Amino acid sequence: MRHYENLVIVKPTLTAEEIQANISAIEEVITSNGGEIAARDAMGMRKLAYPLGKNERGYFHVIYYSVAPAAINEIERRFRINEDLLRFVTIKYDTNREVIAWNQLVQKAQKKATQPVSETKVEEVVIPAALEENDDEE
Amino acid sequence: MAERRKYKKRFCKYCEAKVDFMDYKDVGALRFSLSERYKIMPRRLTGNCKRHQDMIATVIKRARAAALVPYTVTRKTVVTAPFENLR
């Protein structure tokens, strides 16, 4: 078993329920290949730094998990088939230093998940407002 | 030779903060080593040590792949404040 982290960007055009269904499908791909999900971190809807397939925004979701290294090939193959995924980034945490960092990241993500919802609400309000301003400028 | 040095001796900010690992999702921390056009700043300007420069280079490349940081900024593809999410 080795520690991994996957960042997935889901299409912004889907509804909130579809996005959640997609993410649970993604997590199922990992668990069905023998992975153990340690933590998940929903970064939410964000503006992309550059357009991906004409999409300016995307729903970011990070999953921390551990699997046998051989399973990664299959997981990535399944991700490529999924058309609602704009992009995925798989990071390997191999050396001792990286494993320590992985544990810290997992703890951080778990803390964030248990915290009250009010914080995330504030972020959601701020981001659309900022985007609108930029659209006006263009 | 000493007269030629125009700037004071630079030091590695990451060594001072004792950074052991960088997270590519923490884009605000990468800003220091990125130029206005989102190029990776050279070591001679930032004063980073070799070890941390190698770390920041891989981390920035990961962030680029994850669409958190743009690859390039030209006049045609201007990115409007990509760090605005980080407040």
Interface residues (C-beta under 8 A of the other chain):
Chain A: L7 I9 M43 R46 K47 L48 A49 Y50 L52 G58 V62 L86 R87 V89 I91 R97 E98 I100 A101 L105 V126 I127 A130 N134 E137 E138
Chain B: D20 F21 D23 Y24 K25 R62 R64 A65 A66 A67 L68 V69 P70 Y71 T77 V79 T80 A81 P82 E84 N85 R87
